[in-house]
Amino acid sequence: MMIDLSLGTAKLLIWEDFLNQIDADSWFEHFYSTVQWRSEQVKVFGKVYDQPRLTALYADEERSYTYAGLTLEAFSFNEKMKQLKSDIEDVTRHRYNSCLFNLYRNEKDSNGWHADDEPELGSQPVIASLSLGATRRFHIKHKRDKTLKRTIDLTHGSLLLMAGASQKDFKHQLPKTQSPKAPRINLTFRYIFEGL
């Protein structure tokens, strides 16, 4: 069942039970052991830091994606990834040609305030975010209007769609936590346009 959590100009839809427990467990184990995870460095305000999570970019053909001064070259989708992508496309009614995988190893791994507003994602990016593993708290807030903000618990097997002006007008984060957390894998499906 889809729940509409839209906020101002941000279209936010969530399917809390997109995957059942057995399927979510299976996908988590598959991706944890087979994705070519990498530790990357990013540049923030002129300083270089180790990214506080592991990442990997997969796509339907050779392409790259650049953010925070980091350029990732894509691995090719395997058949299992293509099937999962197709299932997500059917539910969200959007098409994707790439997926940025994130592995949050524990409570110390995070993703700070940011917007996925890189030019190659187009003027109104649509991102489908599948969560596997430990529940983590997701925050979204308007860039100027402090009254427009929301917190969403992203549970094992849930699918969050961010569309509309969710990247243009808003920022989001997945913060560190004080309490211990088991690993979480996040798949962020997106469409990367060539030549932008």
Secondary structure as UniProt FT lines:
FT   STRAND          2..4
FT   TURN            8..9
FT   STRAND          10..15
FT   TURN            16..17
FT   HELIX           21..34
FT   STRAND          41..44
FT   TURN            45..46
FT   STRAND          47..50
FT   STRAND          54..59
FT   STRAND          64..67
FT   TURN            68..69
FT   STRAND          70..73
FT   STRAND          75..76
FT   HELIX           79..92
FT   STRAND          98..104
FT   TURN            107..108
FT   STRAND          111..114
FT   HELIX           119..121
FT   STRAND          127..133
FT   STRAND          136..142
FT   TURN            146..147
FT   STRAND          149..154
FT   TURN            156..157
FT   STRAND          159..164
FT   TURN            165..169
FT   STRAND          170..174
FT   STRAND          184..190
FT   TURN            194..195
//
